Amino acid sequence: MQELTDVRYTRSSSFVTRNYGNTCLLVPLSGSLESVLTLNRTGKVLWDTLESPCTERDMVLALLRIFPDELTVRADVASFIRTLQAMGLVQEAR
């Protein structure tokens, strides 16, 4: 089972969120619009959870309210954090 860390994460301030119906867009404040990212339902729940500093455990609990498969949820959260950190969208909270 994926181990959860106690590291607290938060959103980067270099992107803004735009919601259009069920679609959530992450738009860069500067740079190319090619950097716009569209989030699916899972990504939107996790992004909304990151509005305040939170741990992987917080994100897992948020997703478990919607999706009952804990193993998949843990893997999805870990992948989401790694991917968004690499893109500069998520950072460790200070």
KEKE-3310 file (N, C-alpha, C; in steps of 0.2 Angstrom, whole numbers, plus 5000, padded with zeros to 4 digits):
npx = (5004:5003:5013:5008:5014:5018:5020:5016:5006:5003:4995:5003:5006:5007:4998:4980:4963:4950:4934:4922:4907:4908:4921:4938:4950:4967:4976:4990:4998:5007:5016:5014:4998:4998:5001:4990:4981:4969:4958:4952:4937:4943:4955:4950:4944:4955:4963:4955:4955:4968:4968:4970:4984:4988:4990:4995:4987:4975:4971:4968:4958:4948:4946:4941:4928:4921:4926:4928:4939:4953:4966:4968:4965:4975:4986:4983:4983:4997:5003:4997:5002:5016:5016:5011:5020:5031:5027:5027:5015:5011:5018:5028:5021:5025)
npy = (4994:5011:5022:5036:5053:5066:5078:5094:5101:5114:5125:5133:5150:5155:5151:5152:5148:5143:5139:5131:5126:5109:5108:5112:5123:5127:5141:5149:5163:5171:5169:5156:5152:5139:5132:5130:5119:5106:5100:5084:5077:5070:5077:5090:5089:5086:5098:5108:5104:5107:5121:5126:5123:5106:5088:5073:5063:5071:5073:5061:5057:5066:5061:5049:5050:5050:5041:5024:5015:5013:5009:5013:5027:5031:5029:5038:5050:5051:5051:5063:5073:5072:5074:5087:5094:5093:5101:5114:5118:5114:5115:5112:5117:5131)
npz = (5000:4996:5005:5015:5016:5029:5024:5020:5007:4995:4983:4969:4967:4954:4945:4941:4944:4934:4932:4923:4921:4923:4920:4925:4924:4924:4924:4918:4925:4919:4903:4891:4884:4881:4891:4899:4909:4910:4922:4927:4935:4947:4948:4950:4963:4971:4968:4973:4987:4989:4991:5004:5014:5014:5018:5010:5015:5019:5006:5001:5009:5005:4992:4995:4999:4987:4978:4982:4982:4990:4987:4974:4975:4984:4975:4965:4971:4975:4962:4956:4964:4962:4948:4947:4955:4947:4937:4942:4949:4961:4978:4992:5008:5018)
capx = (5000:5006:5014:5007:5018:5015:5022:5010:5007:4999:4995:5008:5003:5008:4992:4974:4958:4944:4929:4917:4903:4911:4928:4942:4956:4973:4979:4996:4997:5012:5018:5010:4992:4999:5002:4984:4979:4962:4958:4946:4934:4947:4960:4947:4943:4962:4965:4951:4958:4975:4966:4973:4989:4986:4994:4992:4981:4969:4968:4965:4951:4943:4944:4937:4921:4918:4929:4929:4945:4958:4973:4968:4965:4982:4991:4981:4986:5004:5004:4994:5007:5022:5015:5010:5026:5036:5025:5027:5009:5011:5024:5028:5019:5030)
capy = (5000:5017:5026:5043:5057:5071:5084:5098:5104:5120:5127:5138:5156:5157:5149:5154:5142:5145:5134:5132:5120:5103:5109:5116:5125:5130:5145:5153:5171:5173:5164:5154:5148:5131:5129:5129:5112:5105:5094:5080:5077:5068:5082:5096:5088:5087:5105:5111:5102:5111:5128:5127:5118:5099:5082:5067:5060:5075:5073:5054:5057:5070:5057:5043:5052:5050:5034:5019:5011:5016:5008:5017:5034:5033:5030:5044:5056:5052:5053:5070:5077:5071:5078:5095:5097:5094:5107:5120:5120:5112:5116:5111:5123:5133)
capz = (5000:4996:5011:5015:5020:5033:5020:5018:5000:4993:4976:4967:4966:4948:4941:4943:4943:4930:4932:4917:4922:4926:4918:4929:4920:4928:4919:4920:4926:4914:4899:4885:4885:4879:4898:4902:4911:4911:4927:4927:4942:4952:4949:4953:4970:4974:4967:4978:4993:4990:4992:5010:5015:5016:5017:5006:5019:5018:4999:5000:5013:5001:4986:4997:4999:4980:4976:4987:4981:4993:4984:4968:4977:4986:4969:4961:4975:4974:4955:4955:4968:4958:4941:4948:4957:4941:4932:4946:4951:4969:4981:4999:5011:5023)
cpx = (5004:5007:5012:5012:5015:5017:5016:5011:5002:5000:5000:5003:5004:5003:4985:4969:4953:4940:4923:4913:4907:4919:4932:4948:4961:4976:4985:4995:5002:5014:5013:5004:4992:5000:4996:4983:4972:4962:4951:4943:4939:4952:4957:4946:4950:4964:4961:4953:4965:4974:4970:4979:4986:4991:4991:4986:4975:4966:4965:4958:4946:4941:4940:4930:4917:4920:4931:4935:4951:4965:4973:4969:4972:4987:4989:4984:4993:5006:5002:5000:5013:5022:5015:5016:5031:5034:5025:5020:5008:5018:5023:5026:5024:5027)
cpy = (5006:5021:5033:5047:5062:5078:5088:5102:5110:5122:5133:5144:5159:5155:5151:5148:5146:5139:5136:5125:5114:5103:5114:5117:5128:5134:5149:5160:5174:5167:5162:5151:5141:5128:5128:5121:5111:5099:5090:5080:5075:5074:5088:5095:5089:5094:5109:5110:5106:5119:5130:5122:5111:5094:5078:5064:5064:5074:5066:5054:5061:5065:5051:5044:5051:5043:5030:5015:5014:5015:5013:5024:5036:5034:5036:5050:5057:5054:5061:5074:5077:5075:5085:5098:5098:5100:5114:5122:5118:5113:5114:5117:5124:5135)
cpz = (5000:5002:5010:5019:5024:5030:5019:5012:5000:4986:4975:4966:4959:4943:4945:4941:4939:4930:4927:4918:4926:4924:4923:4925:4925:4923:4921:4920:4921:4909:4894:4888:4884:4886:4902:4903:4913:4916:4926:4934:4948:4953:4952:4960:4973:4974:4972:4985:4995:4991:4999:5011:5017:5015:5012:5009:5018:5011:4998:5004:5009:4995:4989:4998:4992:4977:4981:4987:4984:4990:4978:4970:4980:4980:4965:4964:4974:4967:4954:4958:4964:4951:4942:4951:4951:4937:4936:4949:4959:4972:4989:5003:5016:5029)
residu = (MET:GLN:GLU:LEU:THR:ASP:VAL:ARG:TYR:THR:ARG:SER:SER:SER:PHE:VAL:THR:ARG:ASN:TYR:GLY:ASN:THR:CYS:LEU:LEU:VAL:PRO:LEU:SER:GLY:SER:LEU:GLU:SER:VAL:LEU:THR:LEU:ASN:ARG:THR:GLY:LYS:VAL:LEU:TRP:ASP:THR:LEU:GLU:SER:PRO:CYS:THR:GLU:ARG:ASP:MET:VAL:LEU:ALA:LEU:LEU:ARG:ILE:PHE:PRO:ASP:GLU:LEU:THR:VAL:ARG:ALA:ASP:VAL:ALA:SER:PHE:ILE:ARG:THR:LEU:GLN:ALA:MET:GLY:LEU:VAL:GLN:GLU:ALA:ARG)
# end
